[in-house]
Amino acid sequence: MGFIISLFGKKQYVCPFCHEHYTFSAMHARKLADKDGQIHCYYCRKVLQQLH
């Protein structure tokens, strides 16, 4: 059951500047987000865009 939840709870992001791809669980994404709800690239610190 936990595997199914984790499989569908993933969100994918990409950095528009350096094109680094990230995949976070919904819970991890909330923890990484700043006060405006944005997640920043680990390398260049630009705001990540969520892939749909």
N, C-alpha and C positions, 0 to 999 in steps of 0.2 A: 504493500500500500504506500509506504513512504517513497519507494522508487518511482511510482506513477506520479505522485505529487511533485517530486523534484524534477521529473522529466518535463512536465508541463509548466512548471513555475520559473522557467529560465527566460531571461531577457537579454537580447543581444544589442550591443552598442558598437559604434565605430567612431574613431576620431577623424573629423573632417580635414585636419591638418596633416597628420603623419600616417593616417589610414590604419592605425593599430586597431585590431578587433578585440572585443571583450565580451564575455558571457557571464552574467551574474544571476544568482537566484533573486527572486523578488525581494526577499528579506535582506540579502546582502546589499542589493542596490539601494534600499532605503537607508542602510547604515552608512554607505559611502557618500550619499548625497549631502550637499551642503544645505545651508538654511533656505536656499531658493529651490531646492529639489533637483539640482544639477549635479552630475558626476563629471569629474575632470580626468583627462588622460594622465596616466601614470608618468609618461615620458615628457610631454610638452605642456601639460597643464591646460590644454584647451578643453572647452566643454564638449562632452561626447553627445552624439546623436543616436537615438534609439532606432534600431532597424525594425521594420514591421514585417 
